[in-house]
Amino acid sequence: MTHTPPPLSGTVVHDEVVPARAPWLHEVKAGQTLRIVDLEGNQAVDFLAYSAADDAERYSAQDTIAAQGNVFLREGSVLLSNEGAPMMTVTATAVAYHDTIGGACSCESNTLRYGHHTKAQHACVENFLTANARHGRGKRDMVSNVNWFMNVPVEADGALGIVDGISAPGLYVDLRAEMDVVVVVSNCPQINNPCNGFNPTPVRMIVSE
């Protein structure tokens, strides 16, 4: 079943489909809303945000988790920077929760988890590096990321799992920028675990004001 997201309020200023496995970078101005649409369902979207005014200020998983007292992002969650400042707010989501701790796949982690034959497979870290290079950022600028739509349950004993997603075609998440931010996305290419249903698919990025 394909869901139809509700219309965005305001004027759409950017609307782009990001192909499966591809990176994406775009500036979102304070007050604008970024909508991420899972077009075909069960697609993880790895996400970083940097202050457009101060490149040293960027999304902080630690500050965000500590401030809200929860490892999942839901409607109303505020993404904080390493300076403790609000960067973006989840104003609406058609998915119950989103992951903050599963991290980004890399060629190295693929090799450790799934075998040396996966070494050459494209991964999220490579997507982040490709996109970030446009702004002069490198590996030292990589931080823990958000995984929109990804299902990483935390068991009672603290164990983590990467399991089938809880998204579906047409489900979405809306993020209002609280400052001018540069958003960097890896449309996750992972095919060795269920985070993308073993079949990476496109997503849609819409910016409105």
One Martini backbone bead per residue (centre of mass of N, CA, C, O) as a GRO file, in nm:
protein
  209
    1MET     BB    1   0.094   0.037   0.024
    2THR     BB    2   0.039   0.372  -0.069
    3HIS     BB    3   0.117   0.679   0.057
    4THR     BB    4  -0.011   1.016   0.114
    5PRO     BB    5   0.109   1.297   0.176
    6PRO     BB    6   0.064   1.579   0.303
    7PRO     BB    7   0.058   1.890   0.244
    8LEU     BB    8   0.258   2.153   0.222
    9SER     BB    9   0.332   2.434   0.363
   10GLY     BB   10   0.388   2.653   0.139
   11THR     BB   11   0.677   2.689  -0.057
   12VAL     BB   12   0.840   2.522  -0.298
   13VAL     BB   13   1.213   2.523  -0.347
   14HIS     BB   14   1.262   2.199  -0.334
   15ASP     BB   15   1.277   1.900  -0.561
   16GLU     BB   16   1.412   1.568  -0.499
   17VAL     BB   17   1.544   1.272  -0.629
   18VAL     BB   18   1.716   1.015  -0.467
   19PRO     BB   19   1.897   0.778  -0.544
   20ALA     BB   20   2.002   0.491  -0.503
   21ARG     BB   21   2.303   0.517  -0.305
   22ALA     BB   22   2.302   0.827  -0.273
   23PRO     BB   23   2.395   1.148  -0.239
   24TRP     BB   24   2.319   1.458  -0.035
   25LEU     BB   25   2.310   1.828  -0.066
   26HIS     BB   26   2.163   2.096   0.146
   27GLU     BB   27   2.027   2.402   0.211
   28VAL     BB   28   1.857   2.507   0.517
   29LYS     BB   29   1.661   2.742   0.625
   30ALA     BB   30   1.538   2.919   0.855
   31GLY     BB   31   1.196   2.790   0.863
   32GLN     BB   32   1.234   2.560   0.699
   33THR     BB   33   1.120   2.255   0.534
   34LEU     BB   34   1.206   1.912   0.555
   35ARG     BB   35   1.115   1.649   0.337
   36ILE     BB   36   1.110   1.291   0.381
   37VAL     BB   37   1.057   1.035   0.134
   38ASP     BB   38   0.949   0.701   0.126
   39LEU     BB   39   0.873   0.570  -0.170
   40GLU     BB   40   0.904   0.225  -0.123
   41GLY     BB   41   1.017   0.142   0.141
   42ASN     BB   42   1.251   0.045   0.363
   43GLN     BB   43   1.444   0.321   0.385
   44ALA     BB   44   1.744   0.435   0.472
   45VAL     BB   45   1.845   0.767   0.613
   46ASP     BB   46   2.133   0.920   0.626
   47PHE     BB   47   2.220   1.193   0.870
   48LEU     BB   48   2.342   1.534   0.847
   49ALA     BB   49   2.434   1.844   1.033
   50TYR     BB   50   2.528   2.185   0.955
   51SER     BB   51   2.634   2.482   1.007
   52ALA     BB   52   2.636   2.756   0.788
   53ALA     BB   53   2.809   2.959   0.984
   54ASP     BB   54   2.954   2.701   1.149
   55ASP     BB   55   3.143   2.426   1.080
   56ALA     BB   56   3.191   2.328   1.388
   57GLU     BB   57   2.884   2.306   1.384
   58ARG     BB   58   2.697   2.010   1.479
   59TYR     BB   59   2.553   1.736   1.506
   60SER     BB   60   2.442   1.577   1.827
   61ALA     BB   61   2.373   1.284   1.969
   62GLN     BB   62   2.439   1.327   2.266
   63ASP     BB   63   2.273   1.588   2.318
   64THR     BB   64   2.002   1.482   2.215
   65ILE     BB   65   1.968   1.238   2.404
   66ALA     BB   66   2.005   1.385   2.676
   67ALA     BB   67   1.775   1.600   2.649
   68GLN     BB   68   1.536   1.369   2.592
   69GLY     BB   69   1.586   1.077   2.715
   70ASN     BB   70   1.630   0.942   2.414
   71VAL     BB   71   1.713   0.737   2.124
   72PHE     BB   72   1.458   0.842   1.988
   73LEU     BB   73   1.280   0.984   1.716
   74ARG     BB   74   1.013   1.219   1.732
   75GLU     BB   75   0.768   1.405   1.761
   76GLY     BB   76   0.943   1.702   1.882
   77SER     BB   77   1.217   1.656   1.825
   78VAL     BB   78   1.552   1.786   1.893
   79LEU     BB   79   1.826   1.887   1.715
   80LEU     BB   80   2.146   1.905   1.838
   81SER     BB   81   2.432   2.055   1.896
   82ASN     BB   82   2.761   2.086   2.023
   83GLU     BB   83   2.632   2.371   2.154
   84GLY     BB   84   2.313   2.316   2.229
   85ALA     BB   85   2.164   2.386   1.966
   86PRO     BB   86   1.906   2.423   1.768
   87MET     BB   87   1.850   2.287   1.438
   88MET     BB   88   1.607   2.067   1.444
   89THR     BB   89   1.254   1.978   1.399
   90VAL     BB   90   1.012   1.739   1.455
   91THR     BB   91   0.689   1.805   1.321
   92ALA     BB   92   0.664   1.528   1.150
   93THR     BB   93   0.546   1.173   1.146
   94ALA     BB   94   0.471   0.845   0.995
   95VAL     BB   95   0.679   0.739   1.198
   96ALA     BB   96   0.729   0.647   1.517
   97TYR     BB   97   1.054   0.609   1.471
   98HIS     BB   98   1.408   0.697   1.506
   99ASP     BB   99   1.753   0.667   1.460
  100THR     BB  100   2.080   0.736   1.659
  101ILE     BB  101   2.288   0.450   1.687
  102GLY     BB  102   2.360   0.275   1.416
  103GLY     BB  103   2.489   0.432   1.205
  104ALA     BB  104   2.736   0.399   0.948
  105CYS     BB  105   2.825   0.250   0.683
  106SER     BB  106   3.119   0.063   0.577
  107CYS     BB  107   3.368  -0.106   0.437
  108GLU     BB  108   3.485  -0.201   0.709
  109SER     BB  109   3.223  -0.299   0.852
  110ASN     BB  110   3.139  -0.497   0.638
  111THR     BB  111   3.384  -0.684   0.667
  112LEU     BB  112   3.339  -0.756   0.969
  113ARG     BB  113   3.030  -0.854   0.942
  114TYR     BB  114   3.021  -1.000   0.618
  115GLY     BB  115   3.296  -0.990   0.476
  116HIS     BB  116   3.543  -0.945   0.238
  117HIS     BB  117   3.345  -0.942  -0.017
  118THR     BB  118   3.229  -0.636   0.077
  119LYS     BB  119   3.454  -0.413   0.043
  120ALA     BB  120   3.346  -0.286  -0.249
  121GLN     BB  121   3.107  -0.175  -0.126
  122HIS     BB  122   2.899   0.062  -0.096
  123ALA     BB  123   2.875   0.344   0.142
  124CYS     BB  124   2.793   0.594   0.363
  125VAL     BB  125   3.067   0.718   0.417
  126GLU     BB  126   3.127   0.775   0.119
  127ASN     BB  127   2.889   0.964   0.077
  128PHE     BB  128   2.966   1.176   0.286
  129LEU     BB  129   3.244   1.245   0.164
  130THR     BB  130   3.146   1.337  -0.111
  131ALA     BB  131   2.959   1.567  -0.014
  132ASN     BB  132   3.157   1.718   0.189
  133ALA     BB  133   3.377   1.805  -0.019
  134ARG     BB  134   3.218   2.062  -0.118
  135HIS     BB  135   3.298   2.190   0.195
  136GLY     BB  136   3.585   2.072   0.301
  137ARG     BB  137   3.517   1.796   0.420
  138GLY     BB  138   3.606   1.518   0.628
  139LYS     BB  139   3.658   1.263   0.846
  140ARG     BB  140   3.678   1.463   1.100
  141ASP     BB  141   3.357   1.554   1.035
  142MET     BB  142   3.254   1.296   1.143
  143VAL     BB  143   2.947   1.185   1.284
  144SER     BB  144   2.693   1.093   1.440
  145ASN     BB  145   2.392   0.966   1.307
  146VAL     BB  146   2.099   0.967   1.145
  147ASN     BB  147   1.817   0.719   1.095
  148TRP     BB  148   1.583   0.729   0.887
  149PHE     BB  149   1.349   0.456   0.922
  150MET     BB  150   1.521   0.302   1.115
  151ASN     BB  151   1.542  -0.024   1.288
  152VAL     BB  152   1.675  -0.003   1.636
  153PRO     BB  153   1.646  -0.201   1.875
  154VAL     BB  154   1.626  -0.209   2.237
  155GLU     BB  155   1.701  -0.416   2.468
  156ALA     BB  156   1.692  -0.493   2.801
  157ASP     BB  157   2.021  -0.562   2.783
  158GLY     BB  158   2.121  -0.347   2.536
  159ALA     BB  159   2.076  -0.469   2.279
  160LEU     BB  160   2.117  -0.459   1.929
  161GLY     BB  161   1.925  -0.409   1.623
  162ILE     BB  162   1.881  -0.494   1.269
  163VAL     BB  163   1.575  -0.448   1.116
  164ASP     BB  164   1.296  -0.422   0.994
  165GLY     BB  165   1.123  -0.183   0.887
  166ILE     BB  166   0.845   0.074   0.957
  167SER     BB  167   0.797   0.144   0.680
  168ALA     BB  168   0.645   0.296   0.378
  169PRO     BB  169   0.505   0.395   0.110
  170GLY     BB  170   0.507   0.756   0.161
  171LEU     BB  171   0.654   0.803   0.401
  172TYR     BB  172   0.746   1.055   0.658
  173VAL     BB  173   0.958   1.351   0.738
  174ASP     BB  174   0.962   1.656   0.931
  175LEU     BB  175   1.195   1.947   0.917
  176ARG     BB  176   1.276   2.220   1.110
  177ALA     BB  177   1.466   2.495   1.084
  178GLU     BB  178   1.652   2.682   1.343
  179MET     BB  179   1.881   2.704   1.133
  180ASP     BB  180   2.124   2.729   0.923
  181VAL     BB  181   2.165   2.439   0.713
  182VAL     BB  182   2.362   2.152   0.627
  183VAL     BB  183   2.254   1.879   0.446
  184VAL     BB  184   2.347   1.528   0.480
  185VAL     BB  185   2.306   1.242   0.260
  186SER     BB  186   2.250   0.883   0.275
  187ASN     BB  187   2.126   0.656   0.054
  188CYS     BB  188   2.132   0.359   0.156
  189PRO     BB  189   2.337   0.070   0.027
  190GLN     BB  190   2.256  -0.159   0.199
  191ILE     BB  191   2.260  -0.548   0.155
  192ASN     BB  192   2.327  -0.719   0.448
  193ASN     BB  193   2.066  -0.592   0.572
  194PRO     BB  194   1.723  -0.491   0.655
  195CYS     BB  195   1.719  -0.167   0.633
  196ASN     BB  196   1.640  -0.206   0.295
  197GLY     BB  197   1.533  -0.489   0.219
  198PHE     BB  198   1.781  -0.558   0.021
  199ASN     BB  199   1.664  -0.276  -0.145
  200PRO     BB  200   1.754  -0.004  -0.267
  201THR     BB  201   1.591   0.322  -0.273
  202PRO     BB  202   1.432   0.597  -0.334
  203VAL     BB  203   1.415   0.947  -0.244
  204ARG     BB  204   1.251   1.244  -0.115
  205MET     BB  205   1.331   1.601  -0.137
  206ILE     BB  206   1.168   1.868   0.048
  207VAL     BB  207   1.153   2.227   0.026
  208SER     BB  208   0.997   2.468   0.246
  209GLU     BB  209   0.836   2.823   0.311
   0.00000   0.00000   0.00000
